[in-house]
Amino acid sequence: MKFAKLRLSGFKSFVEPTELLIREGLTGVVGPNGCGKSNLLEALRWVMGESSARSLRVAAGGSGMDDVIFAGTAKRPSRDLAEVRLMLDNRARRAPAEFNADEEIEVSRAIMRGEGSTYSLNGREVRLKDVQLLFADAATGAHSPALVSQGRVAAIINAKPQERRQLLEEAAGISGLNVRRREAELRLKAADANLVRLDDVMQASE
Ligand code: ATP
């Protein structure tokens, strides 16, 4: 599963629809300070489900995520909608089996001011968790160690063993399995509680 194309519209400084082709080999983005190079990496994290205000450089708290929407300039009014689409090349069929019929997978995230984010996979609305699992199974995601932002190298060197373990688990592609294990454990607990209740009801009716 390869990243093939990133499309942005209304995201941070990218007010006009913008397309970044990610070709085989190395893709370089060059430009003067403040032109939006880091915003591109943030768009990539964001479409993969990033919710951390700090790593997106937006205000913490409720409506902080609205800060990813183009805020306007002296010459241009602000926008109320931001959208990022990521095209994944699935010709090698590396995506989970449910996508076996798809040569290309389109992941998109949109945000309306004051209304929060919506996600879709190939045009079908999905939950944040579905997007996160797709990337976790492919050993990538918004927290992938392959996305190295400014200051990240020092942070990894100073990380606690538990945090380093998380990095290794993400790199090995098992963090998706951990999420599923936690879900299965919760379901087992709920089933246990139901069995206890059933016992009580049966004893009461004897
Ligand atoms: P450097 O080389 O200095 O690291 P850069 O090319 O990585 O810079 P970014 O940090 O990606 O640049 O972009 C910063 C620019 O994005 C700033 O000009 C800032 O005003 C603009 N920007 C950030 N959020 C928004 C927003 N919501 N609306 C409009 N512009 C925004």
Residues whose N, C-alpha, C, O or C-beta is under 5 A from the ligand:
A	BS01	ATP	K12 S13 P32 N33 G34 C35 G36 K37 S38 N39 D67 V68 I69 F70 A71 G72
